[in-house]
Each structure stands twice: as C-alpha cells, then as structure tokens.
Amino acid sequence: MSNYYEIVASLVMAFVITLFFSGVLRHKGPWDAIWLVFVTIFLASWAGYLWINPFGPMVLGVSVMPIFVVGLIFAFILAAVTVPVVRKKNETTAEVEDPSTKLAIGIFFWIVLIILVVAIVTGYCRLPVNTRQLVG
C-alpha cells in the first residue's frame, strides 16, 4: 500500500503552482475562481503521480517531479482555455460575455474532474498490495 505522502506533495505543489499563476501572472483561470484551478491542478498532479513512473528527486519516499510536471501542464492547459482579459478597457463599449462560453467551460470542468477522480481511483487499484513486491 502507498504511504499517502503523495497527497501532501500534490497539495503543496498545487498550492505553489496556483499561487504562481494567480499572484505572479495575475491569472484566475477559466472560472474566475482560483480555488477551482487549485482543485483541478491538485487532482491532476495526484493522478499523474499514480500513473507516471517515478523520476527525479525523492522527498519522504515520493518522487516530486511527476507531480510538478503534470501540475504545470494542467496549469498551462487551464491558462489556454481561459478567455483572454482585455487590458485596455474602452468606457464606451460594454463587455458582453457569451453564456455559451460559460456553459462550455463548466462542462469542460466537470468532465475533467470526473476523469481525474476515475484516474486516481484506478491508479490506486492497480498498485500492488504490498510495496515489497516492487523490490523483489
């Protein structure tokens, strides 16, 4: 069975990546709610750890590079699906948001969330019962 430190490592890495994207890049994601971006990056990095062969440095028995790489890839994907923010606003034009865009992004979120939860559950189901089986 796993030592579950990967959950803590995924939480920390998702927090750092979300903090970077929201603080430094001023990016709130496609839903204008940074906590949804955090949850998506957290679940993606956790699932990535379970499915990618470990590489890179080990911290408390957890390889942190798969968590970081998958979290970063998902952060870039979320940044790509976000409607760009207009930097220079003209006072005479009112910004009208298309409701179909919000619906599509909402459906995208739920599909990604379901896929990530299924990936996490099946990732744990495919792990060996005893971690000593990996050594021998």
C-alpha positions in Angstrom: 0.0 0.0 0.0 1.1 3.6 -0.5 2.4 5.9 2.2 0.0 8.7 1.2 2.7 11.3 1.2 1.9 11.8 -2.4 -1.4 13.5 -1.4 0.5 16.1 0.7 3.1 16.6 -2.0 0.3 17.1 -4.6 -1.4 19.6 -2.3 1.8 21.6 -1.7 2.8 21.5 -5.4 -0.8 22.6 -6.5 -0.7 25.4 -4.0 2.7 26.6 -5.3 1.7 26.4 -8.9 -1.7 28.1 -8.2 0.0 30.8 -6.2 2.4 31.4 -9.1 -0.3 31.6 -11.7 -2.6 33.8 -9.7 0.0 36.0 -8.0 2.7 36.5 -10.5 0.8 36.1 -13.7 -2.5 37.5 -12.4 -4.4 34.6 -13.9 -7.6 33.3 -12.2 -8.4 30.5 -14.6 -11.4 29.9 -16.8 -13.9 30.1 -14.0 -12.7 33.3 -12.3 -12.4 31.2 -9.1 -8.9 30.4 -8.1 -10.0 27.5 -5.8 -11.3 25.6 -8.8 -8.0 26.0 -10.5 -6.3 24.7 -7.3 -8.6 21.7 -7.1 -8.0 20.8 -10.8 -4.3 21.1 -10.5 -4.3 19.1 -7.3 -6.3 16.2 -8.7 -4.2 16.2 -11.9 -0.9 16.1 -10.1 -2.1 13.4 -7.7 -3.3 11.3 -10.7 -0.1 12.0 -12.5 1.9 10.7 -9.6 -0.1 7.4 -9.6 0.3 6.8 -13.3 3.8 8.1 -14.3 6.9 6.2 -13.4 8.8 8.0 -10.7 11.8 10.1 -11.8 13.7 13.0 -10.2 14.4 13.7 -6.6 12.7 11.8 -3.8 11.2 13.6 -0.8 9.8 11.3 2.0 9.6 8.4 -0.5 7.7 10.5 -3.1 9.1 11.4 -6.4 8.2 15.1 -6.8 9.0 15.6 -10.5 5.9 13.8 -11.9 3.7 15.8 -9.5 5.3 19.1 -10.6 5.4 18.4 -14.4 1.7 17.2 -14.5 0.6 20.1 -12.4 2.4 22.6 -14.6 1.0 21.0 -17.8 -2.6 21.3 -16.4 -1.9 24.9 -15.3 -0.9 25.7 -18.9 -4.0 23.9 -20.2 -6.2 25.9 -17.9 -4.5 29.1 -18.9 -5.0 28.2 -22.6 -8.8 27.7 -22.3 -9.3 30.9 -20.4 -10.8 33.8 -22.3 -8.1 36.5 -22.5 -8.6 39.5 -20.4 -8.8 42.8 -22.2 -6.0 45.0 -20.7 -7.2 48.3 -22.1 -10.9 49.0 -21.5 -12.9 51.4 -23.5 -15.5 53.2 -21.5 -17.9 53.4 -24.4 -18.2 49.7 -25.1 -19.8 47.3 -22.6 -18.2 43.9 -22.3 -20.8 41.2 -23.1 -20.0 37.7 -22.1 -21.4 34.9 -24.2 -23.4 32.5 -22.0 -22.5 29.5 -24.2 -18.8 30.1 -23.3 -19.6 29.8 -19.6 -21.6 26.6 -20.3 -18.8 25.0 -22.3 -16.2 25.8 -19.7 -18.4 24.5 -17.0 -18.9 21.2 -18.9 -15.2 21.1 -19.5 -14.5 21.4 -15.8 -16.9 18.6 -14.8 -15.6 16.2 -17.5 -12.0 16.8 -16.4 -12.9 16.4 -12.8 -14.7 13.1 -13.4 -11.8 11.8 -15.5 -9.2 12.8 -12.8 -11.2 11.1 -10.0 -11.5 7.9 -12.1 -7.8 8.1 -12.8 -7.0 8.4 -9.1 -9.2 5.5 -8.1 -7.9 3.2 -10.8 -4.4 4.3 -10.0 -4.8 3.0 -6.5 -6.5 -0.2 -7.7 -3.6 -1.1 -10.0 -0.9 -0.6 -7.2 0.4 -3.9 -5.7 -0.9 -5.0 -2.4 2.5 -5.0 -0.8 5.2 -2.4 -1.8 7.8 -5.0 -1.1 6.7 -6.7 -4.3 8.3 -3.8 -6.2 11.7 -4.6 -4.8 11.8 -8.4 -5.5 
